[in-house]
Amino acid sequence: MNFNNYVNIIKERLSPSRAAHSLRVVKTALKMADGKKVDKDKVYLAALLHDYAKDLPPQELLAVARQNHLLTCQAEEMQPDLLHGPVGAWLCRNDLRVDDEEVLLAIHYHTTGRVNMSMLDIIIYLADLVEPGRKYQGVDKLRSVCASDLARGMLCAFDSTIRYVLEREFLIHPLTIEARNWLLASKLNLGE
């Protein structure tokens, strides 16, 4: 698969810092994918395109979501940035003609998680959070956990996200709660 066209699209569509972030997510995701049963081309494409809609203004995210029946909860209405995954997946399908369902699902759920996350979903979710340009309290711990156990990394990431949302008195996306509960219930490599 030739990704040069997609790299050029990302560089034209996103701010320079956001495009650089996307390229760092690609490198981080490919490193996470080593030794995992996951298609590296899909990892590359999903990582590259995960923030395709990130630079859209909130009102445009809401408009695209409303027009295409992508809204699923009040949290998305009140915090439109949560829509950049679903809107990005929709735009990748319709504007870029990306037709790989696994890639589109990884883009769609990279901010919220979901029940029954695939290895591709997990890698994109975590790579977005731990790529080397990220600087926030707890990122080094999350990087360390992810280096040894992606399932534990997901649990740590969900917990961190929920704490962040609670501290700011934002609405918690129901999918994040459901995904965390699924992860714990399924005991995915959590030493159970």
N, C-alpha and C positions, 0 to 999 in steps of 0.2 A: 504494500500500500504506500502511495506517495503522499506524504503529509505536508510537503512544502506549500501547497496551495492553502491548506488550512492554517499553517503558521502565518502566511501572509495576510489571510483574512483576520486572524486574531490581532496581528500588529496594526492593521488598519482600523479595526472596529473598537478596540479597547484602548484605554489610556496607556502610555508607555509603562507605568508602574504595574498596571493590571496585566498587561501582556507579559511583562517579565515574571510576575507571579505565576501566571499560567505555565510558562516554560519551566519554572522551578518545580511546579507541581508535577509536570511530566517526568522530570528527572527523579523526583522523590518517589513517585508512583511506580516507575519502572524498577527502582531499587527495591521497593517493598514487594514487588511482584516476583522477584528472584526466588526460585524454588517453589513457587505456588502454581497450582493448576489453573492458570488464567492466560488468556490470549494477550500477548504483549502489544499487538496492534490495537486491540480494543482498549487496553490500558492507556496507551499513548493518545488515542483519539479522544477518549472520555476526559482524560486529564487536561488536554489542550483546550477542549471546548467547554469545560465545566462552568466557566464564568462568562459564557457567550452573551448573556443578558445582564450581567452585573452592572454595567455602566449606564443602563437605561434609567431614566428618572422614575421615581415611585409611581407617578400618575400613569406613565406609559406601561409599566409592569402591570398595574391594576387593570388598565384598559385592555391589554392583550389577554390577560387572565380572564376577565369578564367575557370578552368576545368569544373566547374559545373554551369556556366552561372549565377552567383550570382551578378556580377557587374551591377550596375544600373546608375552610374553617375561618372563624373570626380572627384568629391570630394573623392570617395572611392579609386580611383587609386592613388591620390596624398596623401591621409591620410589613409593608409591601416588599421589603428586601428579601423576605422569605420566599417570594415568588420568582426570584431570579433563576432558581433551578428548574422548576416546572416550565416557566416561560422560555428559558434557554433551550430546554429539550424540545419544546414545541417549535421554536424558531430553527433549531438545527435540523429538525425533520422537514420543515416546510420551506425554509430559505436555502439551506445547504444540501438538502436531499440526503441527509444521513438517515439510513434505514435500519441500522443495527439496533434491535430492541434493547440488548444488554447495555450498549453504550448510552442510549437515550435514558434508560432507567438510572444509570449511575449519575448522569448529569442531573436528572430530575430530582433525585433524592440526596444530593451531596450536602445539603444544608440541614436536613431534618432526620435523615435515616429512614428506615422502614422495617417492617416485619419481614423476615426471610431475606435479609440482605445477602446478595451474592458476594463472592470474593472480590469481584470487580467493584461493586458498590462500596465495600469496606475500604479497599485500597484508595479509591478516589476521595471518599469522605476523610480519611485520615491524612492522606498526602496533602490535601488542601489545608489542614490544620497545622501540620508540622514541617512544611517546606522551610528551607533555611532562612528565608526572609521574614518569617513570622517572629514577632517579638511581643510576647504577652506573658503575664505571670502564669507559671505552670507549664509552659511549652517545653522546657527542657525535660521535665519529668515525663510528660506525654511522649516525647521522642524516645526516651529511654524505654518506657513500657512498650511502645510500638515496635522497637527494635527486637524485642524478645517474644512478644505475643500480641498479634493483631486483635484478637478477641478481647483481651484485657485492655488493650489500647482503646477499643471502641467503648468499653464500659467507662473507662477513665474520661474519654472525650464526652460521652453523654453526660456524665456527672458534672464535668466542668461547664458544659453548655447550660445545663439546667441551673447551676449555681449562678452563672453569669446573668441569665434571664431573670431569675428571682431577685438578684441584687438590684436590677434596674426596673423591677416591677413591670416587666413585659409579660405578655401572654406566652405561655409555653405551648409550642406546637404539639398537638396530640400525637402526631407521628413519632416524635422524639420519645415521648413517654412509652408509646407502644413498642418502639424499637428497643428501648432499654429493657423493658419487661420481657420481650421476646428473647433478647440476648441472655438475660439471667435465667429464664425458664428453660432455655435450650441448653444451657451450660456449655456453650461453645468453647472448648479448651480452657475453661476457667478453673481447672484443677479439681473438678467435681467428679 
